[in-house]
Amino acid sequence: MVSLETTRTVWQARADPRRRTASIGVYTHVRDRRGIFYDQPIVLNERQAGVAIEGVIRQNSTDDVTLLAVDTHGFTDFAMGLARALGFDLCPRLAHLRDRRLHVPVGHTIPAGLLPVVDRDVKLEAIEAVWDEFVRVAASVQSGHCTAVQALTRFASAARGQPLYEGGVQLGRLFRSIFLIDYFAVPAFRGELQHALNRGEAVHNVQRAIHQGKIPVELTRQRHSMIAVSSALTLLTNAVMAWNTLHMQRALDMIEQLGAQPVEPHHLRSIAPISLEGSNLRGTFDFPIADYADRLLDNPVVCT
């Protein structure tokens, strides 16, 4: 999520915890190759699991998304189960140690070495009791009769005590435990997840460089106008990265020709089309006239 500054009189505006300014959020879904394939305006300081799931199932790309990397704000236990029911895995980077514990069914046998980090608190009968209703909620989200944002707002922490919420949380804890086993046991998977999240943050830096000033109040009154602002920023960001990619490929081809050998793949992973040094985003031209005054003027004037 990238925050765009606006005025404090806008009703959707919330204080950005980092910049301490009134802002509106734009949630972007970035592919592993850095291209943005979905965007949507959101309200800051709210759980982002709903918008994260919504972007995956509403994206227009023909490629299926199987893994979605999110930060702590894009995760809930109910969302873990809902995402799996929709056909992909939610992969959160968990900040709190309490969220990194493993959960197994009640009465499950646990090796002695794992006892300090495992809780036997998953009730399978609670999942079985609400399974049909849980599938109905997932089908409603998939078909568009209900958005993922609405579903996860309905089944947030305020729904504690309701059978469907409790069953969904129990299911989500099982999927979270499976994910954590892969996260800690497979270094390559953990590294790729961290790499994907870092790529997303780098793309946000490009968006902040492109966007200038505050969002006008008249553009914040209707949701469709905010969607237009978000889409325009996404289009420009993808255009800048595509332009950089084109020139990077030309430079790479020239390097390989001069060196008579291909560039190592691990070197290519370290470069990205997010550099802005060659882009004049504001249309400002700076001519170093003083360096060439003797060539431009017959009798250069020296100012003191």
C-alpha positions as CSV (number, residue, x, y, z in Angstrom):
1,M,0.0,0.0,0.0
2,V,1.2,3.5,-0.9
3,S,-0.3,6.6,0.7
4,L,-1.1,9.7,-1.3
5,E,-1.4,13.0,0.6
6,T,-4.6,14.9,0.6
7,T,-6.3,17.6,2.8
8,R,-7.6,16.9,6.3
9,T,-11.2,17.9,5.3
10,V,-11.6,14.7,3.1
11,W,-13.7,12.2,4.9
12,Q,-11.6,9.2,3.7
13,A,-8.4,10.8,4.9
14,R,-6.5,9.2,7.8
15,A,-3.2,10.1,9.4
16,D,-0.3,8.3,7.7
17,P,1.6,6.7,10.6
18,R,5.0,7.4,9.0
19,R,4.6,10.8,7.4
20,R,2.1,12.2,9.9
21,T,0.0,13.7,7.1
22,A,-3.6,13.2,6.0
23,S,-3.5,10.6,3.3
24,I,-5.5,8.1,1.2
25,G,-4.1,4.7,0.5
26,V,-3.7,3.0,-2.9
27,Y,-3.2,-0.8,-2.6
28,T,-1.3,-2.2,-5.6
29,H,-0.6,-5.8,-6.5
30,V,2.9,-6.2,-7.9
31,R,4.0,-9.3,-9.9
32,D,7.3,-11.0,-9.2
33,R,8.6,-9.1,-12.3
34,R,7.5,-5.8,-10.8
35,G,4.6,-4.9,-13.1
36,I,1.5,-3.7,-11.3
37,F,-1.5,-5.8,-12.4
38,Y,-4.3,-4.4,-10.0
39,D,-4.8,-1.3,-7.9
40,Q,-7.6,0.0,-5.7
41,P,-8.0,3.0,-3.4
42,I,-8.4,2.1,0.3
43,V,-8.7,3.8,3.7
44,L,-5.5,3.9,5.8
45,N,-5.0,2.1,9.1
46,E,-7.4,-0.7,8.4
47,R,-6.8,-4.4,7.9
48,Q,-5.7,-5.0,4.3
49,A,-6.5,-8.7,4.0
50,G,-9.8,-8.0,2.2
51,V,-8.3,-5.7,-0.5
52,A,-5.4,-8.1,-1.0
53,I,-7.7,-11.0,-1.7
54,E,-10.0,-8.9,-3.8
55,G,-7.2,-7.8,-6.1
56,V,-6.2,-11.4,-6.9
57,I,-9.7,-12.6,-7.8
58,R,-10.6,-9.5,-9.8
59,Q,-7.4,-9.1,-11.8
60,N,-7.8,-9.4,-15.6
61,S,-4.6,-11.3,-16.3
62,T,-5.0,-14.8,-17.7
63,D,-2.2,-16.0,-15.5
64,D,-3.4,-17.5,-12.2
65,V,-1.9,-16.2,-9.0
66,T,-0.9,-19.1,-6.7
67,L,1.0,-17.2,-4.0
68,L,0.3,-13.7,-2.6
69,A,2.9,-12.2,-0.3
70,V,1.6,-9.7,2.2
71,D,2.7,-7.9,5.4
72,T,1.2,-8.3,8.8
73,H,-1.6,-5.9,8.0
74,G,-2.7,-8.1,5.1
75,F,-3.3,-11.2,7.2
76,T,-6.0,-12.7,9.4
77,D,-6.6,-16.3,10.2
78,F,-10.1,-16.2,8.6
79,A,-8.4,-14.6,5.5
80,M,-5.9,-17.5,5.4
81,G,-8.7,-20.0,5.1
82,L,-10.7,-17.9,2.6
83,A,-7.8,-17.4,0.3
84,R,-7.1,-21.1,0.2
85,A,-10.8,-21.7,-0.6
86,L,-10.4,-19.3,-3.5
87,G,-7.5,-21.2,-4.9
88,F,-4.3,-19.4,-3.8
89,D,-2.1,-19.2,-0.7
90,L,-1.8,-16.1,1.5
91,C,1.9,-15.7,2.5
92,P,2.2,-13.2,5.3
93,R,5.4,-11.7,6.7
94,L,4.5,-12.0,10.4
95,A,5.8,-9.3,12.8
96,H,4.6,-10.8,16.1
97,L,6.0,-13.9,17.7
98,R,2.6,-15.0,18.9
99,D,1.5,-15.3,15.2
100,R,4.5,-17.6,14.4
101,R,3.3,-20.5,16.6
102,L,2.1,-23.7,15.0
103,H,-1.4,-24.9,15.6
104,V,-2.5,-28.6,15.3
105,P,-5.7,-30.4,16.1
106,V,-6.6,-31.2,19.7
107,G,-4.9,-34.5,20.8
108,H,-2.4,-34.5,17.9
109,T,0.9,-36.1,18.7
110,I,3.8,-33.6,18.8
111,P,7.5,-34.3,18.8
112,A,9.2,-33.3,22.1
113,G,11.4,-30.8,20.3
114,L,8.4,-28.8,19.0
115,L,6.4,-28.7,22.2
116,P,7.5,-25.1,23.0
117,V,6.2,-23.7,19.7
118,V,3.1,-25.8,19.1
119,D,-0.5,-25.3,20.4
120,R,-3.0,-28.2,20.2
121,D,-6.0,-26.0,20.0
122,V,-7.6,-26.6,16.5
123,K,-11.1,-28.1,16.8
124,L,-11.8,-30.1,13.6
125,E,-15.5,-30.5,14.6
126,A,-15.8,-26.7,14.5
127,I,-14.6,-26.7,10.9
128,E,-16.8,-29.6,9.9
129,A,-19.9,-27.9,11.4
130,V,-19.6,-24.7,9.3
131,W,-17.9,-26.2,6.2
132,D,-20.9,-25.8,3.9
133,E,-21.5,-22.2,5.0
134,F,-17.8,-21.4,4.6
135,V,-17.8,-22.7,1.1
136,R,-20.9,-20.6,0.4
137,V,-19.1,-17.4,1.5
138,A,-16.1,-18.3,-0.7
139,A,-18.4,-18.9,-3.7
140,S,-20.1,-15.5,-3.1
141,V,-16.8,-13.8,-3.1
142,Q,-15.6,-15.6,-6.2
143,S,-18.8,-14.9,-8.1
144,G,-18.8,-11.2,-7.1
145,H,-22.0,-11.3,-5.2
146,C,-19.9,-10.2,-2.2
147,T,-16.5,-8.6,-2.2
148,A,-13.6,-10.0,-0.1
149,V,-13.5,-6.7,1.7
150,Q,-17.2,-7.1,2.8
151,A,-16.7,-10.7,3.8
152,L,-13.7,-10.0,5.9
153,T,-15.3,-7.0,7.5
154,R,-18.3,-9.1,8.4
155,F,-16.1,-11.9,9.8
156,A,-13.5,-9.8,11.6
157,S,-12.7,-9.9,15.3
158,A,-16.0,-8.4,16.2
159,A,-17.7,-11.7,15.0
160,R,-16.1,-13.7,17.8
161,G,-18.4,-16.3,19.2
162,Q,-20.2,-16.9,15.9
163,P,-19.8,-20.5,14.6
164,L,-18.8,-19.5,11.1
165,Y,-16.1,-17.1,12.3
166,E,-14.7,-19.6,14.8
167,G,-14.7,-22.4,12.2
168,G,-13.0,-20.2,9.6
169,V,-10.3,-19.2,12.2
170,Q,-9.6,-22.8,13.1
171,L,-9.2,-23.6,9.4
172,G,-7.0,-20.6,8.9
173,R,-4.7,-21.6,11.7
174,L,-4.1,-24.9,10.0
175,F,-3.1,-23.2,6.8
176,R,-1.0,-20.7,8.6
177,S,0.9,-23.6,10.3
178,I,1.5,-25.3,7.0
179,F,2.8,-22.0,5.6
180,L,5.1,-21.4,8.6
181,I,6.6,-24.9,8.2
182,D,7.6,-24.1,4.6
183,Y,8.7,-20.5,5.6
184,F,11.2,-21.7,8.3
185,A,12.2,-25.0,6.7
186,V,12.8,-23.9,3.1
187,P,15.3,-21.0,2.9
188,A,14.7,-20.5,-0.8
189,F,11.0,-20.0,-0.2
190,R,11.6,-17.6,2.6
191,G,14.1,-15.6,0.6
192,E,11.8,-15.3,-2.4
193,L,9.0,-14.1,-0.2
194,Q,11.2,-11.4,1.3
195,H,12.4,-10.5,-2.1
196,A,8.9,-10.1,-3.4
197,L,7.8,-7.8,-0.6
198,N,11.0,-5.7,-1.1
199,R,10.2,-5.4,-4.8
200,G,6.7,-4.1,-3.9
201,E,8.2,-1.4,-1.7
202,A,10.6,-0.4,-4.4
203,V,7.7,0.1,-6.8
204,H,6.0,2.3,-4.2
205,N,9.0,4.6,-4.3
206,V,8.5,5.0,-8.0
207,Q,4.8,5.9,-7.4
208,R,5.7,8.5,-4.8
209,A,8.2,10.0,-7.2
210,I,5.6,10.3,-10.0
211,H,2.8,11.6,-7.8
212,Q,3.2,15.2,-6.8
213,G,1.2,17.4,-4.4
214,K,-2.1,16.6,-2.8
215,I,-5.2,14.8,-4.2
216,P,-7.8,17.6,-4.8
217,V,-10.9,17.5,-2.7
218,E,-13.2,17.3,-5.7
219,L,-11.5,14.0,-6.8
220,T,-12.2,12.4,-3.4
221,R,-15.9,12.9,-3.3
222,Q,-16.8,9.9,-5.5
223,R,-15.2,6.5,-5.5
224,H,-15.0,6.3,-9.3
225,S,-12.9,9.4,-9.4
226,M,-10.5,8.0,-6.7
227,I,-10.3,4.8,-8.8
228,A,-9.4,7.0,-11.8
229,V,-6.6,8.6,-9.8
230,S,-5.3,5.2,-8.7
231,S,-5.5,3.7,-12.2
232,A,-3.7,6.8,-13.7
233,L,-0.9,6.5,-11.2
234,T,-0.6,2.7,-11.9
235,L,-0.5,3.4,-15.7
236,L,2.3,6.0,-15.4
237,T,4.3,3.7,-13.0
238,N,4.1,0.8,-15.4
239,A,5.0,3.1,-18.3
240,V,8.1,4.3,-16.5
241,M,9.2,0.7,-15.6
242,A,8.5,-0.4,-19.2
243,W,10.7,2.4,-20.6
244,N,13.5,1.6,-18.1
245,T,13.2,-2.1,-19.1
246,L,13.5,-1.3,-22.8
247,H,16.7,0.6,-22.3
248,M,18.1,-1.8,-19.7
249,Q,17.6,-4.6,-22.3
250,R,19.5,-2.6,-24.9
251,A,22.4,-2.0,-22.5
252,L,22.4,-5.7,-21.5
253,D,22.6,-6.8,-25.2
254,M,25.5,-4.4,-25.7
255,I,27.3,-5.7,-22.7
256,E,26.9,-9.3,-23.8
257,Q,28.2,-8.4,-27.3
258,L,31.3,-6.6,-26.0
259,G,32.0,-9.3,-23.4
260,A,31.2,-12.2,-25.7
261,Q,29.4,-14.0,-22.8
262,P,26.0,-13.9,-21.2
263,V,25.3,-12.1,-18.0
264,E,25.0,-14.3,-14.9
265,P,21.3,-14.8,-13.8
266,H,22.1,-13.9,-10.2
267,H,23.4,-10.6,-11.4
268,L,20.1,-9.9,-13.3
269,R,18.1,-10.5,-10.0
270,S,20.0,-7.6,-8.5
271,I,18.9,-5.0,-11.0
272,A,15.4,-3.5,-11.5
273,P,13.6,-1.1,-13.8
274,I,12.8,1.3,-10.9
275,S,15.7,3.8,-11.3
276,L,14.6,7.3,-12.0
277,E,17.9,9.0,-12.8
278,G,17.2,8.9,-16.6
279,S,13.6,10.0,-16.3
280,N,12.6,13.7,-16.3
281,L,9.3,13.4,-14.4
282,R,8.6,17.1,-14.0
283,G,9.7,18.3,-17.5
284,T,12.4,20.5,-16.0
285,F,15.5,21.1,-18.1
286,D,18.8,22.2,-16.6
287,F,21.4,23.5,-19.0
288,P,24.9,23.9,-17.6
289,I,25.5,27.1,-19.6
290,A,28.4,28.3,-17.4
291,D,30.5,25.2,-18.5
292,Y,30.2,26.2,-22.2
293,A,30.1,30.0,-21.9
294,D,33.4,30.4,-23.8
295,R,32.0,28.4,-26.8
296,L,28.6,30.1,-26.8
297,L,29.7,33.7,-26.4
298,D,32.4,35.5,-28.4
299,N,33.1,37.8,-25.4
300,P,31.9,36.0,-22.3
301,V,30.7,38.3,-19.6
302,V,32.1,37.6,-16.1
303,C,29.7,38.4,-13.3
304,T,30.9,39.3,-9.9
